[in-house]
């Protein structure tokens, strides 16, 4: 049933007048980087999510729909590739001249624009899901809010916002900049120092993967539990499950993510709920699965990104 619902949604999406292949070819979508970010969060990510569902649909009991799903998958992938290309062209021309943005969130200003105002009211738990795409965020947010323990909110009445990753959109640049609140390159030591410097004047704690594990009889390290339980401490936690899967591969065929697929996420949310602490759920960068398509033959400094024209 889930695959059938996803297929209907995708067929409807393909029929939208303002996102037809002709409109994309003429450069009508998106007109700005900010508009592209908004469309990704409001629309394109949901198409990506539905696409992941039909890609791995089990059609053994209804083999007639297999060819229909395959045709729909190819049509949507072609459309999404065109939209990604259009956004990449906007981004390529905008990035070299970009200065301070009006309302658009960037990895390096998310702490200042989201975390600090929230901390003035109540110290947040900032969970960075390394590599989480907007499509994965759709899935996780739906499951988290379905528990009725959490309510999703944001700066504006129309809901969640997209954040532009640092370029190149790899952990070394984007995660370090996010946690430091300014453009930086580095690794965990630089992130810890930068996080503490950003929150200078109040208590803060940042935990990476090695600092989360507990001994027998517990899931979360006692230091993590204590920090979350201290109402005056701003707490940051980096979870690497998604990014590690991108690097090393993931067992099974499903490209979808559920709450229990992310190590420590359910336990962190539970600890925050008990402490009455708000949670900021974000990522440092997303990902685009190649799904077997050819890769542009440009020289690469990393398996994660390519230099060259979009």
Buried (B, 14 or more C-beta within 10 A) or exposed (E): EEBBEBBEBBBEBBEEEEBBEEBBEEEEBBEEBBBBBBBBBBBBBBBBBBBBBBBEBEBEEEEEBEEBBBEBBEBBBEBBEBBBEBBEBBBBEBEEEEEEEEEBBBBBBBBBBBBBEBBEEEBBBBBBBBBBBBBBBBBBBEBBEEEEEBEEEEBEEEEBBBBBBBBBBBBBBBBBBBBBBBBBBBEBEBBBBBBBEBBEEEBBBBBBBEBBEBEEEEBBBEEBBEBBBBEEBBBBBBBBBBBBBBEEEBEEEEBBBEBEBBBBBBBBBBBBBEBEBBBBBBBBBBBEBEEEEEEEEEEEEEEBBBEEEB
